[in-house]
Each structure stands twice: as C-alpha cells, then as structure tokens.
Amino acid sequence: MKRTPLAAAMALGMSLAAAANANEGMWMPTQLPELAKTLKEAGFKGDPKELADVTAPPLSAVVRVGGGTGSFVSGDGLLLTNHHVAYGVIQYNASKEHDTINDGFIAQGRDDERAANPDYRVLVTVGFDKVTDDVLKDARGKTGRAYYDAVEGARKRIVADCEAEGGVRCSVANMYYGSDFYRIRQLELTDIRLVYAPPRAIGNYGDEIDNFMWPRHTGDFTLLRAYVGKDGKPAPYSKDNVPYNPPAHLKMSLDGPKEGDYAMLAGYPGITYRLRTAAEFANQIDTVLPRRVDVFQQLIDVIEAQGKGDADARTRYASQLQSLKNNRKRAAGELEGLLRSDAKAQRAQDERAMLAAADGRYKADIDALFASLAADREVGASEFLVTLISSQTQLLRSAMLLERLRIESAKPDAERESGYQQRDQALIEGVLRQVQRRYDPAVEKAILTALLTRYQQLPDAQRDAHYDNLFGRTPAELARHLDEIYGQTRLGDEAQRLSRFESARKGGFIEGDALVSVASALVMAQLSAERESKEREGEQLRLRPSYMQALFAWRAKQGRAVYPDANSTLRISYGKVEALHPRDAVSYSPVTTVAGIVEKNTDTVPFDAPKPLLAAIAKGDFGSTADPALKTQTVNFLTNLDTTGGNSGSPVLNARGELIGLNFDSNWESVSASWWFDPRYKRAVHVDMRYLRWLLAKVYPAPALLAEMGLPQE
C-alpha cells in the first residue's frame, strides 16, 4: 500500500518518539495513540485513544476563541479564555460610564452579559478528515501559478461542499508544507458575550514589564458565554438567543499543580517554523526580526504620543496598542533566544548533513525551492509595510475591504479570493461595524505617516508606483495628501460604510469617496503583488514536499520524532510542572503566590494591585483554594509544555484530564520556540485555577458562576 507523506513521517518518527524530548512536540490528536507508551510513562492516567478524536470529550470542549484558544467550563456555554484574548471584547464594551478595562466587569445575571464586538468568533471543531488525494489530484504535473490555482481551486470546492449543509465553517489545513491536507469542520458561534473580566490590574498585572517574564503574578483570564438561536444553531446577536450547549465541558480540579506533576495542554497554536530551511532561519535572525522590533516600537511610540492628551483615543486604541507591545516584545525575545541557542549555525549544519544524506531524486526540487525562497526575501520589506498599512489602520482597512469585496463579488463565488466569498461577508460586515469604537482620525494619520515614510525610503525596485502617486515622495507631500484624504472622507460614519458594503457585496458601483479612491489604487497594487507571490507560492507548495521527504529520512537516522509545524489546528502538548534554571546560579520555583503581588505593588501602573485584592491577601482567608504545602494562595505556575502564539487561553489539564491551569505566556528565554525548541529554556506560564476560584469566591465575588462550574464557594 502506498504511504502518504504523513504516514511516512509517522512510521519514521513515531516509533522513535521516546528518543525525542518528552516535552517537545505540538502533536495532532490523531497521532496520540502512537504515543501511548510515552504518554503513560509521562504520567497520563487516561486512554490515549480518547485524545485522538477532536469531536469527543475532552477535546470537543476546546475551541478557537478570537486569535487564541478557550474551553467550555459549563453546559450553558460558559467559556474560559485569557484576559488578553478577550481584551478586544473588554475594550469594545468600555465607555465613559463604565470603564470595563480598568474596573473589570461582572454580569449581574445573564440579561446583563454584554455583546462582544461584531467580528469576534468562537469556532467549535466538529470534524477532521484527511483530503490529501482530493486536493492534489489536479495539481500533479503542474508548476508555479497553475499548481497554486489547482490546489486553491480544490480547497475552495472542498470547503463549499462541506459548508453546503449549513451551520458550519470549513477549512482545509496544510500539513508538512503541501505533503498532506485535512478538511476541518467547525461551528462558527457569532453571539459571544462578556460575563466576567477582572480589573486590568489583575488581568494584566505587570503589563509589558512582566510580559514574557518569570516570576509572574497575573490573573490573565476572562469568562465569556456563547449563545445560539432557539433552534440550537449559530445565530447573530439577539436578546432572544439562548446559551449554547457544548458537546463537552471541562471539570476544574480542586487540587493544584506541584513540581513534577504531569501536565497536558490542548489548543490552537498559530504557526511554528521548525521545519523551515536554513536560509529561512538566517533571514529571520538577520533581517525579519530586527525589522519587526524597529517598526513595532515606532508604532507603539506613535499611538502612545497621540493618546497622551486624549483619554478617548487611549481607550479606542487600547487593544491595538496592547497587541503591538506584545508583538514587539515577542520579536525581541525571539531574536535574543535564537542567538542564544545559536540556531542559525545549528540549523545550517543540520541541513548540510541532511542534504548530503538525501536521496538524489529530491535534489532538483530542493535546489529550485531554495531559488524561490531567495526571491521571497527580495520583497520582504515592502510586503511587511504594505501589510501593516492595512492591518494597523481602521478606516483605510475598511475602504480596502470594500473595494476588494466589490472586485471579488463580480466573479462567481467559487472564483473569488479566499476571505471575500459569500461565506465571509458577515465577518467583513462585523469588521466595518467595529470601526466606530476603534478609530480616531489623528491617530490613524499618525500611524500612516510612520509607515508610509518608511515605504518612501525603500529602493525604487521595491516600491509600487501607486503609492508614490497617492502619497508623494517626500514627507511634506505625504502630510498634505493625508490631510486632504482624511479631511474629505465620510467613511468615519458607520452608515456610510454599511451603505457601500451593500453595494460592494453585489459587485456594484461604490459611491465615490476620497478614501475609497485611495483604496481603489492600493487594491490594484495589492492584486499585482499577489499575482507575483502566487507564482512563487505555487512553486514552493510543489517543491517543499521533496524537502520534507529528505527531512523525514534524516530525522529517522537521528532517532528524532517528526511532528507537523503548527498551523492553527488543534494540537496536544504534554510534559510536567518544572522549575526554570535559565542562567548560572539562577533558579526559579515553578509556582508563584500572592506574596509576590504585594512585593511588586507600587500603587502605580502597571504594578497597581487593586485595593480589594491587597485587603484580601492581608486577611489571609484562602479557604479551599490554599496550597496545602505552601499554606497560601498560588497565582501562576510553570510547565515545560510546548506552546507558541495561539496557545493563549489553552486549558492545562492534569493526569486525569481535569482543568488545573490556563496558558497565557512563555518565559523570555523561550520566546524563540516558534523556530527552535531548546528544552533547557522552554517553559509555558499558566494561571493556577485555584487563583481564579479564590478571586471569584473572596475578592470580586461571582457565586453564581462558581455554582455553574460546580465549584465550592469558599
């Protein structure tokens, strides 16, 4: 029988899993039965076969939430995720009358639960099936753009067939870089409501100073609730909707973690790059990460400067600023970590040995892959800035969405670009609606000034003439053009955006507007760049499987397991609660307590612990949530679990599958783990569920929520 690439990887790697680091790997659930022996040796008490089915408990309780992960913790759709994953929801509900960011929020009954921003989504995975042959059958024998179009056409057809029954959101996931493909079916829940959010000084205690650092003392959690129509199907927000009844929900353990205990995490890690080429490693270290640090820092400075004298602007851009700070610090930590681990040299050495041992039939494809990747690097700086110009703006982004939607909607639905099909229109409308609470013209112009000034400084070959014509070639011309455009546009009014949306979704004429005219030209530039990138993407999609086959064989010779790079699909990591020894003579305990909150407190942001919290700590009434050995209240803990971005909000389970923690961060020394796994430093940081229980019982009480989760109220 012919083996698929994934089957080959399983055969080559899985039998050798014990030889790899037990805590390394973001495993597909379907791979876990092959890891039964190592799971049991690590301490897992359940049946590994029960972890193979994403539609059965406990994995059916784990969902994608916003840009991260969450899990259901009651049969009435109560959903646990991070404060920072739900920060956009919290910010969206902030007002002059109720500062949900700083004061937090506790719903006084279900009628008081507050609707999330219209583009917020929760996705519940209900199907996971291999479709490799279906995706690749029309692509074989083709190259470049033709290969890309064949794969993309098959993907769209599979998605359309999957969604024909209604009520589900489908996608096709690429595993091992074009070697295997899986169809994923998910319920798309659109009516999400805010239930409980701790004050900022708990949910984000320490802010950027403590971000990616240990020890931590942060209550980074929020409770949401998912609602559906009375028929039980996903539906837009309505006061008549009812709580969603999930297929499973997690039980919270009454016991806490201690050093050496087994731990397991389920979530939707965004993307890792551990199977990339040595040249890609070098480019990340030498060029991409330094660029990101520099640009993100500039945008942070711009937004903070604009908000200094404008409280309303600070609120509107609070979520965006938080995201930029996180991304900037992550890039800096990733760079430092890759340099610390000497990842560039090690990956290059490993690749040279792999190529020397590789089957000769792969050589031509691998050489061609390297040439295509070199072409990608030539346009990296321009593509990065162009992406930020749309993603970091609100009004310009809206105008570009409208113009691209108009162009795509004139085509048959199956031929439209992904993201602009009929299935995407509700999400686009949600994006257009949320602008009202996240836009300020002065701030947007300042952001664009920073980004477009950088774009003006690119070499001629890396710039598109559309940008030069629209914004000029000098700072003075840029300032004049931005003042004119934003002085004339009417898209700041929600009704103006939505009226144009109705026209755009039908592929019709969009009423004239200064910003729409700009967007029209920028979308033309976007389409031109896409044509070139899709040619390269098609070649890389065709060629990378040869590189992967060589890598599978090389890893087998090394006695190392092979697992696919993360790609926002459900993955499992397992390991244990473990201390950290990052440097000579430095050792960190794996558990922190409320004593650290008091020690850090300065009554000044970001270490301004709320008075009720300090009073409760001083009182020392920790009830059933106190750690029996430490005789005090725990806050956060460390594990050696393999995580990356997207794992924020992932539930951490004990050996019995009970919820003990909520993932929210990594330590500074391991931020580079998306590219390079170093077991000496890789740790994940979690909220101890006993801290959550104590806050809900003693500090900011929510007895009804504790009862709903089946937890004691003391």
C-alpha positions in Angstrom: 0.0 0.0 0.0 1.3 3.5 -0.9 2.1 5.6 2.1 1.1 9.2 2.3 3.9 11.7 3.4 2.2 11.9 6.8 2.1 8.1 7.2 5.8 8.0 6.3 6.5 10.7 8.9 4.6 8.6 11.5 6.5 5.5 10.6 9.8 7.2 10.7 9.2 9.4 13.7 6.6 7.9 16.0 8.4 4.7 16.8 11.3 6.9 17.8 9.2 9.4 19.9 10.7 8.1 23.1 14.2 9.2 21.8 13.0 12.8 21.5 12.5 15.3 24.3 9.3 14.0 26.0 8.0 17.6 26.3 8.7 18.6 22.7 6.0 18.5 20.1 2.7 20.0 19.2 1.0 16.8 18.2 -2.0 16.2 16.0 -4.7 14.4 18.1 -4.7 11.6 15.6 -1.0 10.9 16.4 -1.5 10.4 20.1 -2.4 6.7 20.1 1.1 6.1 18.6 2.5 8.0 21.6 0.6 5.9 24.1 3.7 4.4 25.7 5.4 7.8 26.2 2.2 9.4 27.4 1.8 6.7 30.1 5.4 7.0 31.1 5.0 10.7 31.5 2.1 10.1 33.9 -1.1 10.3 31.9 -3.9 8.3 33.6 -6.4 8.2 30.8 -6.7 6.3 27.5 -4.6 8.0 24.7 -7.1 6.7 22.2 -9.7 9.1 23.7 -7.4 12.0 22.7 -7.5 11.1 19.1 -11.0 12.3 18.3 -11.4 16.1 18.2 -15.2 15.7 18.3 -15.3 13.7 21.5 -14.5 14.7 25.2 -12.3 16.1 26.4 -11.1 17.8 23.1 -14.6 18.8 22.0 -14.6 21.3 24.9 -11.5 23.1 23.5 -12.3 25.8 20.9 -10.7 28.7 19.0 -11.6 32.0 20.5 -10.7 35.2 18.7 -7.0 34.9 18.0 -6.4 32.3 20.7 -7.9 29.3 22.4 -10.6 28.7 25.0 -12.6 25.9 26.6 -16.1 25.4 27.8 -16.4 25.1 31.5 -20.2 24.6 31.9 -23.0 23.0 30.0 -24.5 26.5 29.4 -21.8 27.8 27.1 -19.6 29.4 29.7 -16.2 29.8 28.1 -12.8 30.4 29.8 -10.0 32.2 27.9 -7.4 34.8 28.6 -8.0 38.4 29.6 -5.7 39.4 26.7 -7.5 37.1 24.2 -10.8 38.8 25.2 -9.2 42.2 25.5 -10.9 43.5 22.4 -14.3 42.4 23.8 -13.5 44.2 27.1 -12.3 47.3 25.2 -15.4 47.3 22.9 -17.6 47.5 26.0 -15.7 50.3 27.7 -17.4 53.6 28.0 -17.1 56.8 30.0 -19.8 55.5 32.3 -18.3 52.1 32.8 -14.6 51.5 32.4 -14.5 47.8 31.8 -10.8 47.9 31.1 -9.6 49.3 34.5 -12.6 48.3 36.7 -13.3 44.9 35.2 -16.8 43.6 34.7 -19.1 41.1 36.4 -22.5 40.5 34.8 -25.4 40.8 37.2 -27.3 37.8 35.7 -27.4 36.6 32.1 -29.5 39.6 31.0 -26.6 41.8 31.9 -24.0 39.9 29.8 -22.5 42.3 27.2 -22.2 41.6 23.5 -18.8 41.2 22.0 -17.5 43.2 19.1 -19.4 42.0 15.9 -16.3 40.4 14.3 -15.5 38.2 17.4 -15.9 34.5 16.7 -15.7 31.2 18.6 -15.1 28.1 16.5 -16.0 24.6 17.7 -14.3 21.8 15.8 -16.8 19.1 14.8 -14.9 17.3 12.0 -11.3 16.5 11.0 -10.7 14.3 7.8 -7.7 13.7 5.5 -8.3 15.0 1.9 -4.8 14.9 0.5 -5.6 13.0 -2.7 -8.6 15.2 -3.4 -6.5 18.4 -3.0 -3.6 17.3 -5.1 -5.1 15.2 -7.9 -5.5 18.2 -10.3 -2.2 19.8 -9.3 0.1 16.9 -10.2 2.2 17.7 -13.3 1.7 21.5 -13.0 4.1 24.2 -11.8 4.0 27.7 -10.4 0.7 29.6 -10.5 -1.0 26.7 -12.2 -0.1 24.4 -9.3 -1.3 27.1 -6.8 -4.6 27.5 -8.7 -5.2 23.8 -8.8 -4.7 23.4 -5.0 -6.6 26.5 -4.2 -9.5 25.5 -6.5 -9.7 22.1 -4.9 -9.6 23.7 -1.4 -12.4 26.0 -2.3 -14.5 23.2 -3.7 -14.0 21.0 -0.7 -14.9 23.9 1.6 -18.0 24.8 -0.4 -19.2 21.1 -0.4 -18.5 21.0 3.3 -20.5 24.1 4.1 -23.4 23.3 1.8 -25.3 21.7 4.6 -25.2 25.0 6.5 -24.3 25.8 10.1 -20.6 25.1 9.8 -17.4 26.9 8.9 -14.9 24.7 7.0 -11.3 25.0 6.0 -8.5 22.9 4.6 -5.3 22.7 6.6 -1.9 22.2 5.0 0.3 19.7 7.0 4.0 19.3 6.4 4.1 22.1 3.8 2.0 20.6 1.0 2.5 17.0 1.8 -0.9 16.3 3.4 -4.2 18.2 3.7 -7.1 17.9 6.2 -10.6 19.2 6.0 -11.8 20.8 9.2 -15.4 21.4 10.1 -16.3 24.0 12.8 -19.4 25.6 14.2 -19.0 29.3 13.9 -20.5 30.9 17.0 -21.1 34.6 16.5 -23.1 35.7 19.5 -20.5 35.9 22.2 -21.0 37.9 25.4 -18.8 39.2 28.2 -19.6 37.6 31.6 -16.6 38.2 33.9 -13.4 40.2 33.5 -11.1 41.0 36.3 -9.8 44.6 36.6 -6.8 45.4 34.4 -4.5 45.5 37.4 -5.3 41.8 37.9 -5.8 40.6 34.3 -2.7 42.4 33.1 -0.7 42.9 36.3 2.8 43.9 35.3 1.9 44.7 31.7 4.9 44.9 29.4 7.4 44.9 32.2 6.4 41.4 33.2 5.3 40.2 29.7 7.3 37.0 28.9 9.0 37.1 32.3 9.1 34.8 35.3 8.1 35.0 38.1 4.6 36.2 37.1 1.6 37.2 39.2 -1.1 37.8 36.6 -4.8 36.7 36.7 -4.9 36.6 32.9 -8.4 35.2 32.5 -11.9 36.2 31.3 -15.2 34.3 31.2 -17.4 34.7 28.1 -20.6 32.9 27.1 -21.6 31.6 23.7 -25.2 32.0 22.6 -27.2 30.4 19.7 -30.7 30.7 18.2 -33.6 28.9 19.9 -33.1 26.1 17.3 -29.6 25.5 18.7 -27.9 26.7 15.6 -25.3 29.6 15.4 -27.0 33.0 15.0 -26.1 36.7 15.2 -26.7 38.5 18.4 -30.3 38.6 19.6 -31.8 39.1 23.0 -33.9 36.0 22.2 -30.9 33.8 21.8 -30.2 31.0 24.3 -26.9 29.7 25.8 -25.1 27.2 23.6 -24.9 23.7 24.9 -21.4 22.5 24.1 -20.6 18.8 23.3 -18.4 18.7 26.4 -17.1 20.9 29.1 -14.0 20.6 31.3 -14.2 19.9 35.0 -12.0 22.1 37.1 -9.7 20.3 39.6 -9.9 21.2 43.2 -6.2 20.2 43.6 -3.4 22.4 42.3 -0.2 21.5 40.5 3.1 20.8 42.1 6.6 20.3 40.7 7.0 17.1 38.8 3.2 16.6 38.1 2.1 15.5 34.7 0.5 18.3 32.6 -1.1 18.4 29.2 -2.3 21.3 27.1 -4.8 21.4 24.2 -5.1 24.4 22.0 -4.8 26.1 18.6 -1.2 27.2 18.2 -0.9 29.7 15.4 2.3 28.9 13.5 5.7 27.5 14.0 8.7 27.3 11.6 10.8 24.5 13.0 10.7 22.5 9.7 11.8 25.5 7.6 15.1 25.7 5.6 18.4 27.0 7.0 18.1 30.1 4.7 14.8 31.0 6.2 16.3 30.7 9.7 19.1 33.0 8.7 16.7 35.6 7.1 14.5 35.5 10.3 17.5 36.2 12.5 19.4 38.7 10.3 16.6 40.7 8.8 13.0 40.0 9.7 13.1 40.1 13.5 15.3 43.3 13.7 12.8 45.0 11.3 9.8 44.0 13.3 11.3 45.2 16.6 12.1 48.6 15.0 8.7 49.1 13.2 6.5 47.9 16.1 8.3 50.1 18.5 7.7 53.1 16.3 4.0 52.4 16.1 3.8 52.0 19.9 5.5 55.4 20.3 3.1 57.0 17.8 0.0 55.7 19.4 1.1 56.5 23.0 2.1 60.0 21.9 -1.3 60.5 20.3 -3.1 59.3 23.4 -1.2 61.3 26.0 -3.7 64.2 25.9 -6.7 62.3 24.7 -8.4 59.8 27.0 -10.9 58.8 24.4 -8.1 57.9 21.9 -6.3 55.9 24.6 -9.4 53.8 25.1 -10.1 53.4 21.4 -6.6 52.1 20.7 -6.0 50.2 24.0 -6.4 46.8 22.4 -4.3 47.6 19.3 -1.6 49.1 21.5 -1.5 46.0 23.7 -1.2 43.8 20.7 1.7 45.9 19.3 3.5 45.8 22.6 3.1 42.0 22.8 4.3 41.6 19.2 7.3 43.9 19.6 8.5 42.1 22.8 7.9 38.7 21.2 10.1 39.7 18.2 12.8 41.0 20.5 12.7 37.8 22.7 12.6 35.6 19.6 15.7 37.2 18.2 17.6 37.0 21.5 16.6 33.4 22.0 17.7 32.3 18.5 21.0 34.0 19.0 21.4 32.4 22.5 20.7 28.9 21.1 23.0 29.6 18.0 20.0 28.4 16.0 21.2 29.7 12.6 24.5 27.8 12.7 22.9 24.7 14.2 20.1 24.6 11.5 22.7 25.2 8.7 24.9 22.4 10.0 21.9 20.1 10.3 20.6 20.9 6.8 24.0 20.3 5.2 24.2 16.9 6.7 20.6 16.2 5.7 21.3 17.2 2.1 24.5 15.1 2.0 22.5 12.1 3.1 19.4 12.8 0.9 18.1 10.6 -1.9 19.3 12.1 -5.1 15.9 12.3 -6.7 15.0 15.2 -4.3 18.0 17.4 -5.3 16.5 19.2 -8.3 13.3 20.1 -6.4 15.2 21.3 -3.3 17.6 23.5 -5.4 14.5 25.0 -7.1 12.9 25.6 -3.7 16.0 27.5 -2.5 15.9 29.8 -5.5 12.2 30.6 -5.0 12.7 31.4 -1.3 15.6 33.8 -2.3 13.0 35.7 -4.5 10.7 36.0 -1.5 13.4 37.7 0.5 13.8 40.4 -2.1 10.3 41.7 -1.5 10.1 41.1 2.3 10.5 44.7 3.5 7.9 46.0 1.1 5.4 43.3 1.9 5.8 43.8 5.6 5.0 47.5 5.3 2.1 47.1 2.9 0.5 44.5 5.3 0.8 46.9 8.3 -0.6 49.8 6.3 -3.9 47.9 6.0 -3.9 45.9 9.2 -2.9 48.7 11.6 -5.5 51.2 10.3 -9.2 51.2 10.7 -10.7 53.4 8.0 -8.2 52.7 5.3 -8.6 49.0 6.1 -12.3 49.3 5.7 -12.0 51.1 2.4 -9.7 48.5 1.0 -12.0 45.7 2.2 -14.9 47.4 0.4 -13.0 47.8 -2.8 -11.6 44.3 -2.8 -15.1 42.9 -2.0 -16.5 44.8 -4.9 -14.0 43.3 -7.3 -14.3 39.8 -6.0 -18.1 39.9 -5.8 -18.3 40.5 -9.6 -16.9 36.9 -10.0 -18.7 33.6 -9.5 -18.4 32.7 -5.8 -16.0 29.8 -6.4 -13.6 32.0 -8.2 -13.4 34.7 -5.6 -10.3 35.2 -3.4 -10.5 33.5 -0.1 -11.8 35.9 2.5 -14.2 37.6 0.1 -16.6 34.8 -0.7 -20.3 34.9 0.4 -19.3 32.9 3.4 -17.0 35.8 4.5 -19.4 38.7 4.2 -20.8 38.5 7.7 -17.3 38.8 9.1 -16.5 41.7 6.8 -19.6 43.5 7.9 -18.6 42.9 11.5 -15.2 44.5 10.8 -16.9 47.5 9.3 -19.2 47.9 12.3 -16.5 47.7 15.0 -14.6 50.6 13.5 -16.8 53.1 15.3 -15.2 52.3 18.7 -11.6 51.8 17.5 -10.9 54.8 15.2 -9.6 58.3 15.6 -8.5 60.3 12.5 -5.5 61.9 14.1 -4.2 58.6 15.4 -4.7 56.9 12.0 -3.0 59.6 10.1 0.0 59.4 12.6 0.2 55.6 12.0 0.1 56.0 8.3 2.7 58.8 8.4 5.1 56.5 10.2 4.6 53.5 7.8 4.4 55.5 4.6 7.5 57.4 5.4 9.3 54.1 5.7 7.8 53.0 2.4 9.0 56.2 0.7 12.6 55.2 1.8 12.6 51.8 0.1 14.7 51.3 -3.0 12.8 52.1 -6.3 12.6 48.4 -7.2 10.7 47.6 -4.0 8.1 50.4 -4.3 4.8 50.3 -6.3 4.1 53.4 -8.3 0.5 53.5 -6.9 1.9 54.5 -3.5 4.1 57.2 -5.0 1.3 58.7 -7.0 -1.1 58.7 -4.0 1.2 59.9 -1.2 4.1 61.6 -2.9 7.8 61.0 -2.4 8.6 63.5 0.4 7.3 63.9 4.0 5.7 67.3 3.1 3.8 65.7 0.2 2.7 62.8 2.4 1.4 65.1 5.1 -0.6 67.2 2.6 -2.1 64.1 0.9 -3.2 62.5 4.2 -4.8 65.8 5.4 -6.7 66.1 2.2 -7.9 62.4 2.2 -9.0 62.3 5.8 -10.5 65.8 5.6 -12.7 64.7 2.8 -13.7 61.1 3.6 -17.1 60.3 5.0 -16.2 56.7 5.9 -15.9 57.6 9.5 -19.7 57.4 9.7 -20.9 53.8 10.1 -23.9 54.3 7.9 -21.6 55.5 5.0 -19.5 52.3 5.4 -22.5 50.0 5.5 -24.3 51.6 2.5 -21.1 51.0 0.5 -20.9 47.5 1.8 -24.4 46.7 0.4 -23.2 47.8 -3.0 -19.8 46.1 -2.8 -21.2 42.7 -1.8 -23.3 42.8 -5.0 -20.2 43.7 -7.1 -21.7 47.1 -7.9 -20.6 50.7 -8.0 -19.3 52.1 -4.7 -20.3 55.7 -4.1 -17.3 58.0 -4.5 -15.3 59.0 -1.5 -11.7 60.3 -1.0 -10.6 57.2 0.9 -12.4 54.8 -1.5 -10.5 56.3 -4.4 -7.2 55.7 -2.5 -8.3 52.2 -1.7 -9.1 51.5 -5.4 -5.5 52.3 -6.3 -4.0 50.4 -3.4 -6.1 47.3 -4.2 -4.7 47.4 -7.7 -1.2 47.3 -6.2 -2.3 44.5 -3.9 -3.6 42.5 -6.9 -0.3 43.0 -8.8 1.8 41.8 -5.8 -0.5 38.8 -5.3 0.0 37.6 -8.9 3.7 37.5 -8.4 3.5 36.0 -4.9 1.1 33.2 -6.0 3.6 32.1 -8.7 6.2 31.7 -6.0 3.8 30.1 -3.5 2.7 27.6 -6.1 6.3 26.5 -6.8 7.0 26.3 -3.1 3.9 24.3 -2.5 5.0 21.9 -5.2 8.7 21.7 -4.1 8.6 21.7 -0.3 7.3 18.0 -0.1 10.7 16.9 -1.5 12.5 18.8 1.2 10.2 17.3 3.8 10.8 13.7 2.5 14.6 14.3 2.9 14.0 15.7 6.4 11.8 12.7 7.4 14.6 10.3 6.4 17.2 12.4 8.2 15.3 12.7 11.4 14.8 8.9 11.4 18.5 8.4 11.2 18.9 10.8 14.1 16.3 9.0 16.2 14.0 12.0 16.4 10.3 12.3 16.1 8.7 14.4 13.3 5.5 16.4 14.0 4.0 19.0 11.7 4.6 22.7 12.2 1.7 24.4 14.0 -0.9 25.9 11.6 -3.9 27.0 13.9 -5.2 23.4 14.0 -5.9 21.6 17.3 -2.7 20.3 18.9 -1.7 18.5 22.1 1.4 19.1 24.1 2.4 17.1 27.2 5.1 17.3 29.9 5.2 18.3 33.5 5.3 21.1 36.0 9.0 22.1 36.0 11.3 24.7 37.5 13.4 27.0 35.4 17.2 27.4 35.6 17.9 29.9 32.9 21.4 31.0 33.8 24.3 30.1 36.1 23.3 30.3 39.8 19.8 31.4 38.9 16.9 29.1 39.8 13.2 29.8 39.7 10.4 27.9 41.6 7.6 26.7 39.3 4.9 28.2 41.4 4.2 31.8 42.5 2.0 33.1 45.3 0.1 36.2 46.3 3.1 37.3 48.3 4.7 38.3 45.0 1.7 40.6 44.2 2.4 42.5 47.4 6.1 42.6 46.8 5.7 44.0 43.3 3.0 46.5 44.2 3.9 50.2 43.9 0.4 51.6 43.6 1.5 52.8 40.1 0.6 51.3 36.8 1.5 48.6 35.9 2.0 47.4 39.5 -1.1 49.0 41.0 -2.7 46.0 42.6 -6.4 46.7 43.4 -7.2 47.6 47.0 -9.8 44.8 47.4 -7.1 42.3 46.3 -4.5 43.7 48.7 -7.0 43.6 51.5 -8.0 40.0 50.8 -4.3 39.0 50.7 -3.7 40.7 54.0 -6.7 38.9 55.5 -5.3 35.6 54.5 -8.6 33.9 54.0 -7.8 31.5 51.2 -10.3 28.8 52.1 -10.3 25.7 50.0 -8.0 27.3 47.3 -4.9 27.5 49.5 -2.0 25.3 48.6 -1.6 22.7 51.3 2.2 22.7 51.2 2.7 26.4 50.8 -0.1 27.4 53.2 -1.0 30.4 51.0 -2.7 31.3 47.7 -0.9 30.4 44.5 -1.2 32.6 41.4 0.8 31.2 38.4 2.8 28.1 37.6 5.3 26.8 35.0 5.4 23.7 32.8 7.7 22.5 30.1 4.8 22.2 27.7 5.5 23.1 24.0 3.5 26.2 23.1 3.5 29.2 20.8 1.2 32.1 19.8 -2.4 31.0 19.5 -2.0 28.8 22.6 -3.1 31.8 24.7 -6.2 30.6 26.6 -5.4 26.9 26.2 -6.6 24.7 29.1 -3.9 22.9 31.0 -5.0 19.5 32.3 -3.7 17.1 34.9 -3.2 13.4 34.6 -6.9 12.7 35.0 -7.9 15.3 32.3 -9.1 17.9 34.8 -8.5 21.6 34.4 -5.7 22.9 36.5 -4.4 25.9 34.6 -4.9 28.4 31.8 -2.0 29.1 29.5 -1.1 32.7 28.8 2.6 33.3 28.2 6.1 31.9 27.8 9.2 32.8 29.6 11.6 35.3 27.9 14.2 32.6 27.3 11.8 30.5 25.2 10.1 33.1 23.0 12.1 31.8 20.1 10.5 28.3 20.4 8.3 29.0 17.3 11.5 28.4 15.3 13.8 26.5 17.7 12.9 24.2 20.6 15.5 24.3 23.3 14.5 22.1 26.3 16.8 23.9 28.6 14.7 27.0 28.4 11.3 26.2 27.1 8.6 26.9 29.7 5.0 27.9 29.5 3.3 30.2 32.0 -0.2 29.5 33.3 -2.8 30.9 35.6 -3.4 28.5 38.5 -7.2 27.7 38.6 -7.1 28.0 42.3 -6.3 31.7 41.9 -9.3 32.1 39.6 -11.5 30.3 42.1 -10.3 32.5 45.0 -10.9 35.7 43.1 -14.5 34.6 42.3 -15.1 33.5 45.8 -13.4 36.1 48.0 -12.2 39.2 46.1 -14.6 40.0 43.3 -17.4 37.6 44.1 -19.4 35.7 41.5 -21.1 32.9 43.4 -23.5 32.1 40.6 -20.5 31.4 38.2 -18.8 29.1 40.8 -22.0 27.2 41.2 -22.4 26.9 37.4 -19.0 25.4 37.2 -19.7 23.0 40.1 -17.1 24.6 42.4 -17.2 25.3 46.1 -17.9 29.0 47.0 -15.2 29.3 49.6 
